[in-house]
Amino acid sequence: MSGNWGYIAAAWIIVFGGLAGYAIRTIVRGRSLSKQVPAEKRRWS
């Protein structure tokens, strides 16, 4: 059992790293797309 902890830790790192990467990519993409919307059509400002 003690030999499996490295694989378990690696799996958690991959999962949370992937989720963090996806979240960052989504936020960056959203910000770049929001800059393309004309000021008069922006609902959020």
PyMOL Python script that loads the backbone (N, CA, C, O; Angstrom):
from pymol import cmd

cmd.read_pdbstr("""\
ATOM      1  N   MET A   1       0.822  -1.204   0.000  1.00  0.00           N
ATOM      2  CA  MET A   1       0.000   0.000   0.000  1.00  0.00           C
ATOM      3  C   MET A   1       0.859   1.258   0.000  1.00  0.00           C
ATOM      4  O   MET A   1       0.485   2.253  -0.620  1.00  0.00           O
ATOM      5  N   SER A   2       1.974   1.237   0.663  1.00  0.00           N
ATOM      6  CA  SER A   2       2.790   2.443   0.766  1.00  0.00           C
ATOM      7  C   SER A   2       3.395   2.843  -0.577  1.00  0.00           C
ATOM      8  O   SER A   2       3.744   4.009  -0.766  1.00  0.00           O
ATOM      9  N   GLY A   3       3.526   1.909  -1.507  1.00  0.00           N
ATOM     10  CA  GLY A   3       4.100   2.227  -2.804  1.00  0.00           C
ATOM     11  C   GLY A   3       3.148   2.940  -3.738  1.00  0.00           C
ATOM     12  O   GLY A   3       3.566   3.472  -4.767  1.00  0.00           O
ATOM     13  N   ASN A   4       1.875   2.957  -3.392  1.00  0.00           N
ATOM     14  CA  ASN A   4       0.869   3.563  -4.274  1.00  0.00           C
ATOM     15  C   ASN A   4       0.653   5.046  -4.014  1.00  0.00           C
ATOM     16  O   ASN A   4      -0.002   5.709  -4.819  1.00  0.00           O
ATOM     17  N   TRP A   5       1.171   5.585  -2.937  1.00  0.00           N
ATOM     18  CA  TRP A   5       0.902   6.978  -2.603  1.00  0.00           C
ATOM     19  C   TRP A   5       1.464   7.944  -3.631  1.00  0.00           C
ATOM     20  O   TRP A   5       0.897   9.016  -3.843  1.00  0.00           O
ATOM     21  N   GLY A   6       2.554   7.590  -4.265  1.00  0.00           N
ATOM     22  CA  GLY A   6       3.104   8.448  -5.316  1.00  0.00           C
ATOM     23  C   GLY A   6       2.158   8.569  -6.492  1.00  0.00           C
ATOM     24  O   GLY A   6       2.000   9.652  -7.055  1.00  0.00           O
ATOM     25  N   TYR A   7       1.526   7.461  -6.870  1.00  0.00           N
ATOM     26  CA  TYR A   7       0.571   7.485  -7.973  1.00  0.00           C
ATOM     27  C   TYR A   7      -0.685   8.267  -7.598  1.00  0.00           C
ATOM     28  O   TYR A   7      -1.250   8.988  -8.421  1.00  0.00           O
ATOM     29  N   ILE A   8      -1.107   8.119  -6.364  1.00  0.00           N
ATOM     30  CA  ILE A   8      -2.295   8.847  -5.908  1.00  0.00           C
ATOM     31  C   ILE A   8      -2.020  10.346  -5.897  1.00  0.00           C
ATOM     32  O   ILE A   8      -2.843  11.129  -6.371  1.00  0.00           O
ATOM     33  N   ALA A   9      -0.880  10.749  -5.367  1.00  0.00           N
ATOM     34  CA  ALA A   9      -0.521  12.168  -5.344  1.00  0.00           C
ATOM     35  C   ALA A   9      -0.387  12.716  -6.759  1.00  0.00           C
ATOM     36  O   ALA A   9      -0.833  13.829  -7.036  1.00  0.00           O
ATOM     37  N   ALA A  10       0.219  11.950  -7.650  1.00  0.00           N
ATOM     38  CA  ALA A  10       0.367  12.401  -9.038  1.00  0.00           C
ATOM     39  C   ALA A  10      -1.000  12.576  -9.701  1.00  0.00           C
ATOM     40  O   ALA A  10      -1.207  13.524 -10.459  1.00  0.00           O
ATOM     41  N   ALA A  11      -1.919  11.676  -9.422  1.00  0.00           N
ATOM     42  CA  ALA A  11      -3.265  11.774 -10.002  1.00  0.00           C
ATOM     43  C   ALA A  11      -3.976  13.032  -9.522  1.00  0.00           C
ATOM     44  O   ALA A  11      -4.614  13.725 -10.314  1.00  0.00           O
ATOM     45  N   TRP A  12      -3.868  13.333  -8.223  1.00  0.00           N
ATOM     46  CA  TRP A  12      -4.492  14.545  -7.690  1.00  0.00           C
ATOM     47  C   TRP A  12      -3.858  15.795  -8.286  1.00  0.00           C
ATOM     48  O   TRP A  12      -4.557  16.757  -8.603  1.00  0.00           O
ATOM     49  N   ILE A  13      -2.566  15.783  -8.436  1.00  0.00           N
ATOM     50  CA  ILE A  13      -1.872  16.937  -9.023  1.00  0.00           C
ATOM     51  C   ILE A  13      -2.312  17.145 -10.468  1.00  0.00           C
ATOM     52  O   ILE A  13      -2.533  18.276 -10.901  1.00  0.00           O
ATOM     53  N   ILE A  14      -2.436  16.059 -11.204  1.00  0.00           N
ATOM     54  CA  ILE A  14      -2.870  16.156 -12.604  1.00  0.00           C
ATOM     55  C   ILE A  14      -4.302  16.680 -12.683  1.00  0.00           C
ATOM     56  O   ILE A  14      -4.606  17.534 -13.516  1.00  0.00           O
ATOM     57  N   VAL A  15      -5.183  16.171 -11.817  1.00  0.00           N
ATOM     58  CA  VAL A  15      -6.586  16.593 -11.840  1.00  0.00           C
ATOM     59  C   VAL A  15      -6.710  18.077 -11.495  1.00  0.00           C
ATOM     60  O   VAL A  15      -7.332  18.839 -12.236  1.00  0.00           O
ATOM     61  N   PHE A  16      -6.119  18.485 -10.370  1.00  0.00           N
ATOM     62  CA  PHE A  16      -6.257  19.886  -9.970  1.00  0.00           C
ATOM     63  C   PHE A  16      -5.476  20.816 -10.883  1.00  0.00           C
ATOM     64  O   PHE A  16      -5.899  21.949 -11.112  1.00  0.00           O
ATOM     65  N   GLY A  17      -4.361  20.368 -11.403  1.00  0.00           N
ATOM     66  CA  GLY A  17      -3.617  21.176 -12.364  1.00  0.00           C
ATOM     67  C   GLY A  17      -4.402  21.368 -13.644  1.00  0.00           C
ATOM     68  O   GLY A  17      -4.413  22.459 -14.214  1.00  0.00           O
ATOM     69  N   GLY A  18      -5.058  20.315 -14.097  1.00  0.00           N
ATOM     70  CA  GLY A  18      -5.889  20.422 -15.294  1.00  0.00           C
ATOM     71  C   GLY A  18      -7.067  21.351 -15.096  1.00  0.00           C
ATOM     72  O   GLY A  18      -7.386  22.152 -15.975  1.00  0.00           O
ATOM     73  N   LEU A  19      -7.720  21.249 -13.937  1.00  0.00           N
ATOM     74  CA  LEU A  19      -8.843  22.139 -13.652  1.00  0.00           C
ATOM     75  C   LEU A  19      -8.401  23.599 -13.546  1.00  0.00           C
ATOM     76  O   LEU A  19      -9.078  24.496 -14.050  1.00  0.00           O
ATOM     77  N   ALA A  20      -7.277  23.830 -12.896  1.00  0.00           N
ATOM     78  CA  ALA A  20      -6.763  25.194 -12.779  1.00  0.00           C
ATOM     79  C   ALA A  20      -6.383  25.745 -14.149  1.00  0.00           C
ATOM     80  O   ALA A  20      -6.671  26.903 -14.451  1.00  0.00           O
ATOM     81  N   GLY A  21      -5.745  24.938 -14.969  1.00  0.00           N
ATOM     82  CA  GLY A  21      -5.382  25.371 -16.315  1.00  0.00           C
ATOM     83  C   GLY A  21      -6.596  25.701 -17.159  1.00  0.00           C
ATOM     84  O   GLY A  21      -6.604  26.692 -17.889  1.00  0.00           O
ATOM     85  N   TYR A  22      -7.626  24.866 -17.059  1.00  0.00           N
ATOM     86  CA  TYR A  22      -8.851  25.125 -17.808  1.00  0.00           C
ATOM     87  C   TYR A  22      -9.533  26.405 -17.333  1.00  0.00           C
ATOM     88  O   TYR A  22     -10.016  27.191 -18.148  1.00  0.00           O
ATOM     89  N   ALA A  23      -9.574  26.615 -16.027  1.00  0.00           N
ATOM     90  CA  ALA A  23     -10.196  27.827 -15.482  1.00  0.00           C
ATOM     91  C   ALA A  23      -9.449  29.069 -15.929  1.00  0.00           C
ATOM     92  O   ALA A  23     -10.069  30.056 -16.325  1.00  0.00           O
ATOM     93  N   ILE A  24      -8.135  29.033 -15.871  1.00  0.00           N
ATOM     94  CA  ILE A  24      -7.334  30.186 -16.290  1.00  0.00           C
ATOM     95  C   ILE A  24      -7.528  30.464 -17.770  1.00  0.00           C
ATOM     96  O   ILE A  24      -7.688  31.614 -18.180  1.00  0.00           O
ATOM     97  N   ARG A  25      -7.513  29.399 -18.573  1.00  0.00           N
ATOM     98  CA  ARG A  25      -7.699  29.573 -20.018  1.00  0.00           C
ATOM     99  C   ARG A  25      -9.071  30.156 -20.330  1.00  0.00           C
ATOM    100  O   ARG A  25      -9.195  31.006 -21.212  1.00  0.00           O
ATOM    101  N   THR A  26     -10.111  29.704 -19.610  1.00  0.00           N
ATOM    102  CA  THR A  26     -11.460  30.204 -19.831  1.00  0.00           C
ATOM    103  C   THR A  26     -11.571  31.678 -19.452  1.00  0.00           C
ATOM    104  O   THR A  26     -12.199  32.454 -20.173  1.00  0.00           O
ATOM    105  N   ILE A  27     -10.974  32.068 -18.339  1.00  0.00           N
ATOM    106  CA  ILE A  27     -11.021  33.472 -17.905  1.00  0.00           C
ATOM    107  C   ILE A  27     -10.280  34.365 -18.887  1.00  0.00           C
ATOM    108  O   ILE A  27     -10.779  35.429 -19.254  1.00  0.00           O
ATOM    109  N   VAL A  28      -9.102  33.946 -19.313  1.00  0.00           N
ATOM    110  CA  VAL A  28      -8.317  34.744 -20.264  1.00  0.00           C
ATOM    111  C   VAL A  28      -9.065  34.877 -21.584  1.00  0.00           C
ATOM    112  O   VAL A  28      -9.099  35.960 -22.168  1.00  0.00           O
ATOM    113  N   ARG A  29      -9.662  33.796 -22.056  1.00  0.00           N
ATOM    114  CA  ARG A  29     -10.411  33.832 -23.314  1.00  0.00           C
ATOM    115  C   ARG A  29     -11.637  34.737 -23.184  1.00  0.00           C
ATOM    116  O   ARG A  29     -11.952  35.490 -24.106  1.00  0.00           O
ATOM    117  N   GLY A  30     -12.322  34.668 -22.054  1.00  0.00           N
ATOM    118  CA  GLY A  30     -13.486  35.522 -21.835  1.00  0.00           C
ATOM    119  C   GLY A  30     -13.127  36.986 -21.810  1.00  0.00           C
ATOM    120  O   GLY A  30     -13.852  37.818 -22.355  1.00  0.00           O
ATOM    121  N   ARG A  31     -12.012  37.310 -21.181  1.00  0.00           N
ATOM    122  CA  ARG A  31     -11.580  38.711 -21.133  1.00  0.00           C
ATOM    123  C   ARG A  31     -11.210  39.216 -22.518  1.00  0.00           C
ATOM    124  O   ARG A  31     -11.512  40.357 -22.867  1.00  0.00           O
ATOM    125  N   SER A  32     -10.556  38.370 -23.310  1.00  0.00           N
ATOM    126  CA  SER A  32     -10.189  38.819 -24.659  1.00  0.00           C
ATOM    127  C   SER A  32     -11.424  38.972 -25.539  1.00  0.00           C
ATOM    128  O   SER A  32     -11.485  39.873 -26.376  1.00  0.00           O
ATOM    129  N   LEU A  33     -12.408  38.096 -25.351  1.00  0.00           N
ATOM    130  CA  LEU A  33     -13.636  38.233 -26.135  1.00  0.00           C
ATOM    131  C   LEU A  33     -14.451  39.441 -25.693  1.00  0.00           C
ATOM    132  O   LEU A  33     -15.092  40.090 -26.520  1.00  0.00           O
ATOM    133  N   SER A  34     -14.434  39.750 -24.401  1.00  0.00           N
ATOM    134  CA  SER A  34     -15.218  40.889 -23.923  1.00  0.00           C
ATOM    135  C   SER A  34     -14.677  42.209 -24.459  1.00  0.00           C
ATOM    136  O   SER A  34     -15.428  43.176 -24.585  1.00  0.00           O
ATOM    137  N   LYS A  35     -13.414  42.262 -24.770  1.00  0.00           N
ATOM    138  CA  LYS A  35     -12.836  43.486 -25.332  1.00  0.00           C
ATOM    139  C   LYS A  35     -13.300  43.722 -26.764  1.00  0.00           C
ATOM    140  O   LYS A  35     -13.201  44.842 -27.264  1.00  0.00           O
ATOM    141  N   GLN A  36     -13.800  42.697 -27.425  1.00  0.00           N
ATOM    142  CA  GLN A  36     -14.256  42.829 -28.807  1.00  0.00           C
ATOM    143  C   GLN A  36     -15.694  43.330 -28.908  1.00  0.00           C
ATOM    144  O   GLN A  36     -16.140  43.733 -29.983  1.00  0.00           O
ATOM    145  N   VAL A  37     -16.416  43.306 -27.794  1.00  0.00           N
ATOM    146  CA  VAL A  37     -17.809  43.751 -27.798  1.00  0.00           C
ATOM    147  C   VAL A  37     -17.843  45.274 -27.707  1.00  0.00           C
ATOM    148  O   VAL A  37     -17.166  45.857 -26.861  1.00  0.00           O
ATOM    149  N   PRO A  38     -18.619  45.920 -28.566  1.00  0.00           N
ATOM    150  CA  PRO A  38     -18.714  47.386 -28.504  1.00  0.00           C
ATOM    151  C   PRO A  38     -19.231  47.846 -27.136  1.00  0.00           C
ATOM    152  O   PRO A  38     -20.001  47.137 -26.488  1.00  0.00           O
ATOM    153  N   ALA A  39     -18.806  49.029 -26.704  1.00  0.00           N
ATOM    154  CA  ALA A  39     -19.148  49.537 -25.378  1.00  0.00           C
ATOM    155  C   ALA A  39     -20.660  49.655 -25.165  1.00  0.00           C
ATOM    156  O   ALA A  39     -21.146  49.409 -24.061  1.00  0.00           O
ATOM    157  N   GLU A  40     -21.397  50.025 -26.193  1.00  0.00           N
ATOM    158  CA  GLU A  40     -22.839  50.207 -26.033  1.00  0.00           C
ATOM    159  C   GLU A  40     -23.596  48.893 -25.918  1.00  0.00           C
ATOM    160  O   GLU A  40     -24.755  48.888 -25.505  1.00  0.00           O
ATOM    161  N   LYS A  41     -22.966  47.782 -26.275  1.00  0.00           N
ATOM    162  CA  LYS A  41     -23.616  46.470 -26.191  1.00  0.00           C
ATOM    163  C   LYS A  41     -23.190  45.680 -24.970  1.00  0.00           C
ATOM    164  O   LYS A  41     -23.635  44.547 -24.784  1.00  0.00           O
ATOM    165  N   ARG A  42     -22.348  46.244 -24.144  1.00  0.00           N
ATOM    166  CA  ARG A  42     -21.880  45.528 -22.952  1.00  0.00           C
ATOM    167  C   ARG A  42     -22.919  45.621 -21.849  1.00  0.00           C
ATOM    168  O   ARG A  42     -23.295  46.718 -21.437  1.00  0.00           O
ATOM    169  N   ARG A  43     -23.379  44.488 -21.375  1.00  0.00           N
ATOM    170  CA  ARG A  43     -24.382  44.453 -20.304  1.00  0.00           C
ATOM    171  C   ARG A  43     -23.726  44.562 -18.946  1.00  0.00           C
ATOM    172  O   ARG A  43     -24.383  44.953 -17.981  1.00  0.00           O
ATOM    173  N   TRP A  44     -22.457  44.230 -18.837  1.00  0.00           N
ATOM    174  CA  TRP A  44     -21.797  44.133 -17.542  1.00  0.00           C
ATOM    175  C   TRP A  44     -21.128  45.408 -17.097  1.00  0.00           C
ATOM    176  O   TRP A  44     -20.569  45.450 -16.001  1.00  0.00           O
ATOM    177  N   SER A  45     -21.163  46.458 -17.908  1.00  0.00           N
ATOM    178  CA  SER A  45     -20.521  47.706 -17.472  1.00  0.00           C
ATOM    179  C   SER A  45     -21.461  48.879 -17.573  1.00  0.00           C
ATOM    180  O   SER A  45     -21.082  50.004 -17.247  1.00  0.00           O
TER     181      SER A  45
END
""", "prot")
cmd.dss("prot")
cmd.show_as("cartoon", "prot")
cmd.util.cbc("prot")
cmd.orient("prot")
